[in-house]
């Protein structure tokens, strides 16, 4: 299995959040900005105020898996940051709802 390329540094996240366009869904928000490479880089940011570490990692795994399934259909050359909506309880983090939300947001952004 190929390793996914991710955003790791704080300045990379800040660049996407400041310069990128955002699209809001039911459970997730995505920020998208064009980069100068042939790959998509993605990152996931969930606030500590949302929930404990176990629940944050649960949400991250769901988002990461959905992104892995859809990444081959996306246009190349973008940095993408996923944010979780703090108002949504963690027990509503369903795999299928996140998948539908992600598809709608990528269609809005014109990446699908």
C-alpha positions in Angstrom: 0.0 0.0 0.0 1.3 3.5 -1.0 2.0 5.9 1.9 -0.2 9.0 1.8 1.5 12.4 1.7 0.5 14.6 4.7 1.0 18.1 6.0 3.2 17.9 9.1 4.5 21.3 10.0 2.6 24.0 11.7 3.4 26.6 9.0 2.0 24.2 6.3 -1.3 24.1 8.1 -1.3 27.9 8.7 -0.6 28.5 5.0 -3.6 26.4 3.9 -5.9 27.9 6.6 -5.0 31.5 5.7 -4.8 31.3 1.9 -7.1 28.5 1.1 -10.8 28.5 0.2 -13.0 26.7 2.6 -16.1 24.6 2.1 -18.4 23.7 5.0 -20.3 20.4 5.4 -22.4 18.8 8.1 -19.5 17.3 10.0 -16.3 18.4 8.4 -14.9 21.6 6.8 -12.2 21.5 4.2 -9.7 24.1 3.2 -8.1 23.8 -0.2 -5.1 25.7 -1.7 -3.1 24.9 -4.8 0.5 23.8 -4.4 3.3 23.5 -6.9 3.7 19.7 -6.9 2.0 16.8 -8.7 0.7 15.4 -5.4 -2.1 16.1 -3.0 -1.0 16.8 0.6 -3.6 16.5 3.3 -3.8 17.2 7.0 -6.4 16.7 9.7 -6.9 19.2 12.6 -9.3 18.5 15.5 -9.4 20.8 18.5 -8.6 19.4 22.0 -11.7 21.2 23.2 -13.8 18.9 21.1 -13.1 15.7 23.0 -10.5 13.4 24.5 -7.6 11.9 22.6 -9.2 8.5 22.0 -12.3 10.1 20.3 -10.1 12.5 18.3 -8.1 9.6 17.0 -11.3 7.8 16.2 -12.5 10.7 14.0 -9.1 11.0 12.4 -9.1 7.3 11.4 -12.5 7.7 9.8 -11.5 10.8 7.8 -8.2 9.3 6.8 -9.8 6.1 5.5 -12.5 8.0 3.5 -9.8 10.2 2.0 -7.7 7.1 1.1 -10.7 5.7 -0.8 -11.5 8.9 -2.7 -7.9 10.2 -3.3 -7.5 8.6 -6.7 -10.5 10.4 -8.1 -9.3 13.9 -7.0 -7.4 16.4 -9.1 -3.7 16.6 -8.3 -1.7 19.5 -7.0 -3.6 20.7 -3.9 -3.1 21.0 -0.2 -6.2 20.0 1.8 -6.9 20.4 5.5 -9.9 18.7 7.2 -11.5 20.3 10.3 -14.1 18.6 12.5 -17.2 20.6 13.5 -16.9 21.1 17.2 -20.7 21.2 17.6 -21.2 17.6 16.3 -20.8 15.0 19.1 -18.2 12.3 18.5 -20.7 9.4 18.7 -22.3 10.8 15.5 -19.0 10.3 13.6 -20.3 7.7 11.2 -18.1 6.4 8.4 -20.8 6.8 5.7 -21.9 10.3 6.8 -18.3 11.5 6.6 -17.9 9.8 3.2 -21.0 11.6 1.8 -20.0 14.9 3.3 -16.5 14.6 1.8 -17.8 13.8 -1.7 -20.2 16.8 -1.6 -17.4 19.1 -0.4 -14.9 17.9 -3.1 -17.6 18.4 -5.7 -18.2 22.0 -4.5 -14.5 22.6 -4.6 -14.3 21.3 -8.1 -11.7 18.6 -7.2 -13.8 15.6 -8.0 
